[in-house]
Amino acid sequence: MSTDVVRVGISELGVVKSLQTIRTAGLGSCVGIVIYDEERKIGGLAHIMLPDSSLTKGVIQNKAKYADTAIPVLLEKIYAEGGKKASLRAKIAGGAQMFQFSSKSDLTRIGPRNVEAVKDVLKKHHIMIVSEDVGGNKGRTIEFSPLTCKLAIRTVNEGTKEI
C-alpha cells in the first residue's frame, strides 16, 4: 500500500497520483476540498482558510487561502496531471464553528461561510460533491487516497471514519 504521504498545510494545496496519499490537519473553521478523477487515480486537496479573496486589500499573496481562488488553481494542477473535467468529483470536510459568540454576526460564522463558498465555487465549475463531513464544533484531520477514492476523516474525540 501507499507509503508516500503528501502533507498540505493551512492555506496550501497539492496533487497526488495513484499510490500516494494526501493529508491535511488542523481543519477547524477551515475546509479541506478534495477533487479527484477516479478513473485516472489523481487527487488534489486544498486547505482553505477564508471564503472570499475580495476581502483582501490589493494583490492576493496566497491564492490557496481563499475558496474562490484556491479551487481554480487546484483544478489547473489536476488538469496538468491528466485529470479530465468530466470525470472530476469532490469531497469536503471541515467548516466547524469552533467558538461560540454571543453575536450572530456573519463575521463570526467563518466555518459555515467557508462551506457555503466552497459549494458555490464547485457548483460554478460543475463539480459534484459526492460526500461531505462539515459543521459541528470539532477539529478534523483528513487523508485522501486516489487509489481507493476514500477520504479518511479523524475528528477530535470521535475517531476516524471514511467517506
N, C-alpha and C positions, 0 to 999 in steps of 0.2 A: 504494500500500500504506500501511499504518499508519505514522504518524509520532508519534502521541501515546503515550508510554510512561509508565505509572504505576509509580512506584518504591515498593516496600514494604520497610521496614526490619525489623530484628530486633524481634520481638515486636509486629509491626504486621500489619494486613490491609487488603485493599481489593478493590473490584469494578470490572470494566470491561465495556464493551459493544463489539460489532462491530469497528470499525476501530482500537480502542485495543489496546495490549498491556500486560501487567503483568509486572513483573520484581522479583526479589529476589536479592541477592548475600550471600555470607558464610554459606552453608549448610555448616557443618561437622557438628557433632552435632545442630544444629537440623534441623527438617524443614519443607519447603515443601509445603503442601497446596493443590492446585488443584481446585476444584469448579466444574463448568461445566454449562450447558444448551446443548447443540449446536444444537438447533432454534431457540432464541431468541437465540443468539450472545451469551451472558452468561457471564462467568467471574470467579471470585473466587480470591484467593490469601491464605493465612495463613502467616506465617513464625514457627513456634512454637519456643520455646527449651527448654521443660520439659514432661514428660509429664502432670503432675497438680497441679492447684491446691490439693489438700488438704495439700500440704507448706507452704502459706502460713499464717502465723500471723495470723489476723484477716481484715480486708477485702482482697479481691483488687483491687489498684490497676490492673492491666492484664490484662484477660481475654484479649488476643491472645497473651499469653506462654505459655499452657498449652494442651495439646491438648484437654483436656476442656472448656475454656471458650471457646477460640477458634473451634472448628468450629461450635457452635451460633450464635455471633454472626455468623460468615461466612454461614451458611445464612439467617439473618434478612435480611441485606443483599442476598443473591441473590434471595430471595423478594420483597423490596421493589422490586427492579428488574424483576420479572416472571418470574423463574425458576420452573419448576414441579418439585415434588418428584419426580414420577415420571420426569422426564427427566434428573435430575442424575447425573453420573458424576464420578469423581475420578482424579487422577494425583498421585503423591507422589514426592519426591526429597529426598535428604539422609540424615541419621541416621548419619553416618560415626562411626567410632571414631577420633577424631583423635589420641589419645595412648595409648601402651601403658603399662599399670600392672602392677606385679608382683601386686597384689591383684586377685582376680576378683570383688570386691565389686560388688553391684548399683549402688552409688552411682557407680562408675567407668564404668558402661555407659550413659551418658546417651543416646548416639546410638541404640543398639538399643532402649532403653526408650521413646524418643520415637516410633520407628517402630511399636512394639507398641501404644502408647497411641493413636496416630493411627488405626491399623487398627481397634482396638476401638471408638473413637468413631464412625468412619464406618460400621462394621457395625451399631451401635446405631441409627443414623439410616437404615439400609437404603440406603446409597450404595455402589455397586460401584466398586472400584478397577480401572480398565481397564489401567493400566500403572504401573510404578514403576522408580526407579533409586535404590536405597538401600544403605546399608552402605559397606564399603570404609574407606579412611582418608584420603580427599582431599576438599577443599572443592569446592563447586559454586555456580554461578550459574544461575538458571532464568528463562525468559521464556515466557509463555503468550499465545497469540492466540486469542480466542474465535471469530474468523472461520474459522480453519483447525482449531481444537481441537488444535493441536500444541504440545507442551511442548519447547522447546529447552533442553538441559542442557549447560552448559560446565563441564567438570571440569578441575581444575588438572592441567597437563601431559598431558592426554588429548584435548584438542579438544572439539568440540561434536557432540552427537547429538540426534535428535528422537524423542520417544515420544508 
